[in-house]
């Protein structure tokens, strides 16, 4: 498959329809359909006062907060998050993203593996 | 290993000392040493007029341009890039990032797999 350059402002966000979600939408920016072999990057917008589900699963998240303010439930506690934060949510760790009720909402990238369990190290990984 | 929240503005950038690099530094934001199992996120800053090496390798990049302006060599051509762009550089695709000579330079995240070749699909990947 070939290279991709696409801007988050031109992404088609789809409402996340899932129990425990309020006011959140997602676009897959790079994923399986692009031929990406190992991990996908999704762009997620959470409206002011909205949230993602409080849950856990058998794969990790690696997140970059693009803009806005909110908090994340992680390690059993709420932590304030803001633009520029990189967050690692390990496998089976309960988590939830919430946007502050006031303000612009929360915009972040959330990367997930396509799969699990692999081979050799990549330089600088 | 446990969860991580760290901001790119507090990352310790290390100069990239590699043939073909000019004015570029990197910090691993989430990586192998955090226990991340599948992929790593690095924060890369390129000074105005600087560039990463023009090369190719046997693993992909998934990139998010945080800020600044520049271009990328991809598919044999130079493409202008800017904040908000998500870029997929497939395996063995020649590429190079350059920051415009004028302006603030280029700041981006570059994610790489820890390894290659895996198993089952992850939802929404």
Interface residues (C-beta under 8 A of the other chain):
Chain A: X1 X2 X3 X4 X5 X6 X7 X8 X9 X26 X28 X29 X30 X31 X32 X34 X35 X36 X37 X38 X39 X40 X41 X42 X43 X59 X60 X62 X64 X66 X72 X74 X75 X79 X81 X82 X84 X85 X86 X87 X88 X89 X90 X91 X93 X109 X111 X112 X113 X114 X115 X116 X117 X118 X119 X120 X121 X122 X124 X125
Chain B: X1 X2 X3 X4 X5 X6 X7 X8 X9 X26 X28 X29 X30 X31 X32 X34 X35 X36 X37 X38 X39 X40 X41 X42 X43 X59 X60 X62 X64 X66 X72 X74 X75 X79 X81 X82 X84 X85 X86 X87 X88 X89 X90 X91 X93 X109 X111 X112 X113 X114 X115 X116 X117 X118 X119 X120 X121 X122 X124 X125
